[in-house]
Amino acid sequence: MESFCPLVKIHCENAGSGCTFFRTRAVYENTHKNQCPFDKVKCRLKCGSAAMFRKDLELHEKQECPKRQLECDSRWCGFRGTEAALEEHRKTDKCILFPITCPNPVCNKSLPAVQLGRHLRDSECGTLAMVELTTNLEFYEKIINRMKKTRDNVKLATKMTKTGSTADIYSF
């Protein structure tokens, strides 16, 4: 018959999984039982992955979980979202601060998407782009489309900031 005396030493119920706990029942019940590293737990982000050891939960939630929150790579953006949401956000027509490459093949400069129009206007790239227009209509269309997207995104971001609804600023 098993003793329920709080001073009797017992093994953890997860001993078969690798737990080496062997202390009094009182210590087990008051501290270890709810903190055992070999206890099976589910992801707190509710990603649906199989139950894992508690000791592996932090690594999963910070580095592996598809529902973990990631930040945009651009310096001042501040967007946070799941891996899938971040991939969508990183498209140049979504993140106005995500670095893009100047469409002029001679330049190849990387700059925030929102600065492309100014870059083309104030640098030699705009002049080179005009020369390129005579032989490459596709290049011209690419520049115009990026400038339009950037302009529209800046207008929307400005409007949302003024109205105080910055929570939805990246849903466009």
N, C-alpha and C positions, 0 to 999 in steps of 0.2 A: 504494500500500500504506500502510495506517495505521500510524503510529508508536506504540509503547507506552512511549516514553521518559517518565518521570514529570515532566520539565521542559517538555514540549511543551504549549502552550496549546490548550484544547479548549472547545467549547460544550457546554452541558448537553444531555442527551437530551430535555429538555422545552422546548427553545428554540421549537419550533413552537407551544407552548401559552402562550408569553409570558416564559419565563425568559431573562434576559439574562446569565447566568453565562458568563464567558470567562476562565478561569484555567488554571493547570497541571493536568495529569492527576492529580498527587499530591494537590492540594487538593481536586479533584473527588472522587476516590476516598475520601479520608480524612474529609471533612466534608460537602461539599455534596450528594453523591449521596443520602444518607439524610435530608437536611433540606430539599431543594428545595421551595419554596413552591408550585411548579406540578406537583409529583408527584401522581398520582391515588391517593387513599387512601380507605378505608372507615371509617365511623363506629366508634369504639372501643366504643360502647355497644350495638353490634349491632342497630340499629334497622331495618336492611334498606334504607336509602336508597341511591341510586345513588352510585358513587364520585365524590368531589369533590376539588378542589385542597386540598393540605395547608394552604394559607393560609386556607381557609374552614372548616376542621375545628373550630377552637375556637369560632367563632361558632355553628356548627351545634349542637355539643354543649352549649353553655351557654344558647342561646336558642330553638332550633328543634326539636331532637330530641325525639320523643315519649317516649323512654326516659330523658331527663335527670331528675335528682333535684330535686324542688321541696319547699319547706317550707310547712307549714300557716300560714295568716295569723294565727291566734290567737297572742297574746303568749307564753304559757308552754307551749304544746302540745309542740313539738319533733318532730312527725311529719314524716318525709321519705318521699317516694315519687314514682313516675312521675306524669305529668299525669292519667292515668286513675285511678290509686289515690288521688290527692289529691282529685279530684272526688267519689269515693265517700266518702272520709274527711270531707269538708266537710259532708256531710249532718248535720243536727243530731242524728240518733240515733246517729252514729258518733263525732264529736268532741265531747267533753264541754266543751271550752273554746272551741269556735267561737262567735262572736257571733251571737245570735239576737235577734229583736225580741219584746218582751213581747206576748202575744196580746191584751192589753187595748188596743183601738183608741184609747182616750183617752191611754194612757201612751206607747206607741211607743218605749220605752227599749230601747237595744241593750245586751246583757249576755251573758257567757259562759253557755252552755246549762246548765251545772252549777249556776248561781246562780238559775235561774228559780224554783224552789220557794221559796227563801228570800225572793226579791223579792216574790212573790205573798203570802207569809205576813206579811212585815214592812212592806209598803208599803200604800198606799191601793188598789193594784191588786187585792189580795185582796178588799177590801170592795166595790170596784166590780164585781169579778167575781161576787160573791154577788148583787148587785142585777141584774146582767146575766143570771144564771142563770134568772130567772123568765121571760125572754123569748127566750133564745137557748141552747138545749140544745147546739147544735153548738159554741159557744164554750166551754162547760163541758167537753165531751168533749176538745177540743183541749188545754185546760190539763191535764186529768188524764193524757192520753196523754204529753204532754211531761214531766210530773213523773215518771211511771212509767219512761220511757226514761232520764231523767237519773238517777233512783235506781238503776236496774239497771246503768247504765254506771259509776256511781261505785263501786258494790259490786264489780263485776268489776275495775275499775282498781285498787282497794284490794287486792283479793285477789291479783292478779297482781304488784303491787308487793311485797307481803309475801312471796310465794313466790320472788321474784327473777326471774320470767319476764316482764320488762317489754318484751322484744322483740316479744311478741305482743299488747301492750296495745291496739293499734288494729285487731285483726282481728275484734273483736266486731261 
